[in-house]
Amino acid sequence: MLTGFANQQPARNLARTTVEGRENTVKAFAAHVNTYPWFWTPAMVDEWLGNLRSLRDLKRSTIRSYSEAVRAFCHFITDPLYEWTATREERFGTHPVQVVHEWNTAVHVQDDEADAKKRAFTKAELHAFFAPCDEVARIRAFGRKGWLPAFRDATLFKTAYAYGTRRNETRMLDAADFGRNPHGGEFGRCQVRFGKAKKGSPPKRRGVLTVFDWTPDRLLPMRSPQAQGRHLAGRIRLPDLFGPSCPDTGDLPGMRRGPGPSWAPSW
């Protein structure tokens, strides 16, 4: 059942992370109730979600995603097109039912579900955060080897702040994504190509205009040869790592194993 459920979701263009997350959630629920899916009841779901909320203090959005994963699995195994119901009835004298319904499911009625305790940074807090980022010149003056990673990190932080991009959106930005604007010059517009996608859809694109006048001064030095590093992709056989987009996973921050050596500087 679980294998069929995992195979059915990619056919709907769902992301691999979504499929794996739902599969792990169903496994966690099955381990909690310690019985087969054709013996599941709505009361088991109520108890499971209640324990997660009271004992682990999970967020509302997390609880809802867990219930939606179990709902999707039960919808799959009770769908007559897949014949799981008839097969279980023939072999065990019972069949699975939908155990997640409107009375034990949280409804998503608000777009912003962030914790109300979280607030925006004050100007003093922003200054305290970005002040160390501006010490790249001092690090380089001392002859430290870490000035280049520090420079890249500072540019990354300031780019995310200037254009309001998410983590993955910032990670996937390329130099070609910055275009001219009559009022902003060479870096007057940022084309975000890997925005948050909807169900079964590719990443959403959007354009963000440059607002702060200091943004071009922070991005222009990244095109200098000194900021590109000493090693070319072809020489050390890490085209994925040293390509236009930064890696997403790896053994260390900012690293991913490639076809050649398994090391590279953290960007």
Summary of the structure (lengths in Angstrom):
residues: 267
radius of gyration: 24.6
end to end distance: 42.3
largest distance: 78.2
contacts: 649
relative contact order: 0.07
helix: 51%
strand: 8%
